[in-house]
């Protein structure tokens, strides 16, 4: 079927590229200043020079920390097949010290074909770890410990981190500890005794720049000429795509996408959605495909909640917004009702409801989490006196009012 219609073959290729982190991040592997090159140098020097190292990979979720790490490990395992042993832990699963050390022991036993004992104590496993690091060091084999969600390992007494880093102080050991975390202050969470044994190397992962974004788009979407697709189709597809990428309307779409979320993961979801929208009859990507993909990836739950609000609830939200804009110190139900009455008196609106009806609407907004109490204290206090805050931005509120078909014009003026 793909041979008869080159568009179907092109879609399969593009989807495969988007879902393959290796293809995406190899684009940056050639640069000596890339995190890929820096991380590979740190780990490879530990292997070749028989030294210990520790490093943290820090940055927001979706910026490629784990993808780059996997790319580095894959390259090093090919380069040094018998000199590397990889142990992987995740803070979501192994944040408990006993559980983590037992998992390390299990993986070491599995890799070296040893018998694993489930009944071994923390001290037994700790001694086994030290012995294995010594044996691996004598065999010139580097053990790489990957601690994903590193900040979760800093909870409690940090016995695991201390045991690992302390064991690496030995001359005979040969190991690398790689921590991965979305918290930029992860190293500051370490205890003093652990911090003194840590190398304090950090690699910061950031969302792609505008230049990198253009390179990624071309790298992923341009079709190659050496995969059996008709040459005329490839040339026409690439020409139309380059025309779209240079269009100011497309740049506005990308700008809107990056304003919402500029991470690699969000970009890839956007591209996958755009490729899925491609018209098989024409066989080309269009600007409308990217517009549709943008609307699909930018769903805003708060905005959707606003479309189901009543007119009274919208009045309450607008009044609360006006109070916050005037920097009123405390905004509670009573102060909102005063503002609501002032609006009614000033504009003589017909939308005026009794206090008990307004209170029910106020409680409904709390349930929808469009507003919330400022603090958890004061549960015994009446709901009318507890300070509240707005959980949606001015832009979201304005968009919600526009999307609400029967919204009174006065609300647009008030906000």
N, C-alpha and C positions, 0 to 999 in steps of 0.2 A: 504493500500500500504506500509506503514511504517513497519507493522508487517511482511510482506513477505520479505522485504529487510531491515535489520538492519542498513545498511549504510545511508539510507534515514532518519531513525529515529535519528541516530547519528548527521547528518548534521543539522536537525531541532533543536536538543538540543544545539549544539555548537553555532548556530546562535542566539538562544534565550539568551544564556549566554553572548555573546559578546554585544548584544543590551540592556542588563540589567545592568545599573550602580550599582544597589544595590548588585548584585552578585559579581561584580568585586571589589568594595571597602569594602565589608564586610571582605575581606581577611586581611585588615589592622586595622579593628575595635577592635581587641583584644589587640593590643599593647598599653600600657599606654603612649608611646611617640608619637603616631600617632596624626595627626591633628584632626582626628575624635574624639579621646578620649579627647583632649584638648578643642575642641569646645563644646563638649557635657558637659564637666565639667563646663565651663564658663556659659553656658545657664541654665543648671540644677541648679547650685548654685544660680543663679538669681531667679529662680522659688521657690526653697525651702527656701531660706533665705530672700526673699522679698526685693531684692536690685536691683539697676540699673547697667547696664553694656553696654559697647560698644566695638566692636572688628572689625578688618579689616582682610579679607581673601585675600591675595595678591599672585600673581604668574602668569606665562605665560598662555595664553589661551590653553585649552586642558589638564590642569594638574589636573582636578577633583575638583575644588573649589565648584562649584554648586552641583556636584554629592554628595560630602561629606556633604555639608550643608543640602541637601534634606534628606539624610540618617539620620542625626542628628535630624532634625525636625520630621521625621516620627517616630523615636524611642521615642522622648519626648512627642509627641501627644498621643502615646499609653500609656506612663507611667503617664502623667498628662493630661488626656483627657479634663477636665473641668477647667484647670488652665492656659491654653495657648491660645493666639490669634495671628495669623500670618498675617502680612500685607506685601505684596510684591510690590516693585516698580522697574522699570528699567529706567536707565538714558537715554536710547535711546528713550523712550516714555514720560518720566515724568521729564525731566531735568528743565523744567520751574517750578518755585516755586508755582505759582497759580495752575497749572495743577497737580502737585505732591500732594499738600495739599488737593485738591479736590478729588483726587483718594484715599488718605488715609481716608478721611471722608466717601466716598462711600463704601469702604470695611468695615469700622467700623459699618456703618449703616446696611449694608447687614448682617454682622455676628450677630449683636445684635437686628436685626429686628426693626430698626428705619426708619423713613421716611427721605430720602435723598433729599436735595434741590439743584438743579443745579444752582440756582440763588444766592447762598450764596457767600459773599465776602471772600477775603483772611483772614481778621480779624475775621469774623464769624467762618470760618473753624478752624482758629487757637485757638479761645476760645473753640470751640467744642472739639478739640483735647485735650486741657488741662483738660477739664471737664471729658472726657472719660478716660483719664489716671488716674485721681483722683478716679473715680468710680471703675475702674478695680483694682486699688491699694487697695481700701477698700474691694473689693470682693476677694482679694488675687489672682488676675488673671494677669498674665504677658503678655504684648503686645510685640511681637517680630517684629521689622521692618527690612525687608531685602531690602537693596538698591543695586541692581545689577548695574554694570557699575558705581560704586561709584564716580569715578573721574569726570563724567559728571555732578554730582550734585554740584561740587565745582565751576562751572562756575557762573558768575554773582555775586549777593550780598550774596548768600548762606543763604537766609532767612529761607528756609526749614530746613537745617541742624541746624541752630541756634535755631529755634523754637522747634525742636525735642529734642536736647541736653539740652536746657534750661528748657524745661518742665520736663526733667528727674532729674533736680536738686531738685525738690520738694520731701519732705519726704513721701508724700502720693502716689506718682506715682511709678509704677513698670513696667519697660520696658527694652528691650535690642535692641540696634541698631547694625546690622551686615552689614558691607559694603563689597562688592565683587568687586575687580578691578584687571586688568592685569598690572596696573602701580604700581611699587614698591614704588614710592614716593608719593602715593595718600594722605598720611597724611600731607605731606609738602604743599599740595595745599590748605589746610584749612586756613581760616582767623584766626587771633590771638584770637578773641572772641570765635570762634567755637573750635579752638584747645585747649583752656583752659578748655573746658567742655568735651573734649574727653579723654577717658581712656588710649589711646595710646597702646592698646593691638593689636598685629599683629601676624597672623599665616601665614607663608610663605609656599606656595605649589610649589614643584619642580618636574621635571620629575623623573620617577622611576630610582633607582640605578640598577646596574647590578644584584645584588642579588635579588632585588624586581622584576626585569624583569623575572628572571628564575622562581620565585614563581608564578608570574601572568600567565606565559605560561602554567605551569603545572596545575594551578588552573582552567584555562579556558578549556584547550584542553584534559585533561585526562578524560576518561569516567567513570562514577560511576557504581557500580555493582548492585545497588538497584532500577533501573528504568525499569526493565523488558527486557533489552537487553540480548541476549545470552551470557553466561559467557565466552565461548570460543572466541567469537568475541571481547568482551571487553578486554580480556587478550591479544589477538593478536594485537588489535588496540593500546593499551597502551604500549606494548613492542616495537612496531615499532616506536611509537611517541617518546618514551624515547631515542631510538637509534638515531633518527633524532636530538633531542635537544642536544645530546652530541657530534654530528658530528661537526668537525671544519668548514666544509663548511656552515653549518647552522649558526654557530656563526659569520662567516664572513657576512652572509646576515643580521643578527641582528645588527651587528656593522655598516654596511652600512646604515641600516634603522635609527639607532639612530644618526648617523652623520648628516643625512638629517633633521630629526625631531624626538626628543626623548620623545614627550609628550604621554600621555595615549591615546588621541583621534587618533593620527597617528598610534599607535600600534594596536588599535582596528580595524581601517580601513584595516590595513595590514592583520590581522588575519581573518577578515570577507572575504576579497578577497581570501585568501588562502583556507578557508573552502569551498567557492563557486567553487573552482577549483578541489575539490576532485573527484576522479574517482569513480563512483558508482559501477562499475563492481568489482574492487579490494576491495573497501570499506575502504581504508586506505589513510591517508595523506602521501604525498611524498615530497621529497626535491624540486622537480620541481614545486610543487604547491606553495611553498614559494618563489621560484625564480620568478615565474610568478607574484605573488602578489607584490613582491618588484618592479618589472618593472611597474606594474599598478599604484602603489601608489607614485612612484617617478617621475611622469611626470614633466618636466622642460620646461615651456613655452618659456623661452629665448633660450633654446637649439633647440626647434622646429622652432623658428624664424630663427635661423642660417641656418637650412637646406634649407630654401627658398631664401637665399641670393645669389647674383651673385658673380662671381669671383672678380670683381672690389670692391664690397662691403666688401668682405673678406679681400682684400688687405688693405682697409682703416681701418678696425678694427684691423688688425695686426700691421699696422703702428702706430695707436693710442696707442696700447698696448706697443709697443717698446718705444714710447716717454714717456709714464707714468712710465715705468720701469727705464728709464734713469733720472727720477725725473725732467723732464723739467717743468718749472714753469707754463707756459700757453700752452695749446694744442688747436689750432684752425685749421680751414680748411687749411690755408696757410702753417702752420708748418707741417701738415699731408702730404700736397703735396710735400714739400721739402724732407720729409722722403721717400715718395713714389718714387720720382725721384732718390734719393740716392740708393734705393734698385734696381731700374731698371738699373742704371749705373754700380752698383757693380756686379750684377748677369746677366746682359744682357737678361732680361726676355722679352718674346714676348707679355706679358700682360701689355701693356702700352696704356693708353687712354687719350684723350684730356681733358683739364681742365673743360670745360663745362659739359662733360659727367660725370666726377668725382664729380662735384658739385651736379648733379642730384642724383647720388648714395649716396652722403653725406646726402642730404635732405631725401632720402628714409630711411636711417638708423635712422634719427631723428624721422620720422613718426612711424617706428617700435619700437621705444624706446629702441634700442640697445645702443644708445648714447643719451646724453642730454646736454643742456647748463648748465654750472656751476651755473649761477645765472639768475634770471628773469629780471634783469636790462639790459639795452642796446638794447631794442626792435628797436630803431631807427638806431642802428648800423648795418652795413652790416653783413650778415650771415657768411661771410668768416673770419671775425675778432673776432667773439664772442667765448670765451673759451668753450670747450666741455669736457665731461668726459665719460669714458666707463662704461656702466651699467651692464656688465657681467664680471664674474671672469675669471682669467686665466684658471682655470680648465674647466669652461663651454666653453670657446673659443677653448681649445684643443679638448674637446669632440666633439664640433660642426665641427671642421675641419676633425676629423676622420670619423664622420658620413656623411660628404659631399663626395659623391662618386667620383666626378671629381675634387677634390681639388688639385691644383698644389703642388708638393712635396716641392717647395721652401718655401711655407707658413709654413709648419711644421718646416723647418730649421730656418726660421726667428723668430718664436715665442719661 
